[in-house]
């Protein structure tokens, strides 16, 4: 198991389309070699970390409907 990445300085953002609620996913893309994702309801809680290539692959699959039921 690898150590948790250092998210100090992460600038998390959520979609403008998500409105003012706190039931959103926030993404930080400003850290070198890392994309961090967290739940806006729990900003001090855990975050997932991906390489930029993993994140691009995930977003591509979302956009093509791979995960649609």
C-alpha positions in Angstrom: 0.0 0.0 0.0 1.4 3.4 -1.0 1.3 6.4 1.4 -1.4 8.9 1.0 -0.6 11.7 -1.4 0.1 15.2 0.0 -2.9 17.3 -0.9 -1.6 20.5 0.7 -2.3 23.2 -1.8 -5.0 21.3 -3.6 -7.5 23.7 -5.1 -10.7 21.8 -5.2 -13.5 22.9 -7.5 -17.0 21.7 -8.4 -19.1 22.2 -11.5 -20.9 25.5 -11.8 -23.9 23.4 -12.8 -24.0 21.8 -9.3 -25.6 24.9 -7.8 -25.2 25.9 -4.2 -25.8 22.5 -2.6 -23.1 20.4 -0.9 -23.9 17.1 -2.6 -21.2 17.3 -5.2 -17.9 15.9 -6.3 -15.0 18.3 -6.2 -11.8 17.9 -8.2 -8.4 19.4 -7.8 -6.2 19.4 -10.9 -3.5 21.8 -9.8 -1.1 19.3 -8.2 1.8 17.9 -10.4 1.0 14.4 -11.6 -2.1 14.0 -9.5 -5.9 14.6 -9.8 -7.7 14.5 -6.4 -11.4 13.9 -6.0 -13.5 14.4 -2.8 -17.0 14.7 -1.6 -18.1 18.4 -1.0 -20.1 17.3 2.1 -16.9 16.2 3.8 -14.0 18.5 2.7 -11.7 17.3 5.4 -12.5 13.7 4.8 -10.8 11.2 2.5 -10.0 12.0 -1.2 -9.3 9.7 -4.1 -6.1 10.3 -6.1 -5.6 9.5 -9.7 -2.8 10.0 -12.3 -3.9 12.5 -15.0 -4.0 9.5 -17.5 -6.3 7.6 -15.2 -8.6 10.6 -14.8 -8.7 11.2 -18.5 -9.6 7.6 -19.1 -12.4 7.7 -16.5 -13.9 11.0 -17.9 -13.7 9.5 -21.4 -15.7 6.4 -20.3 -18.2 8.6 -18.5 -18.7 10.7 -21.7 -19.2 7.6 -23.9 -21.7 6.0 -21.5 -19.6 3.0 -20.4 -21.0 3.2 -16.9 -24.7 3.7 -17.9 -27.0 1.1 -16.5 
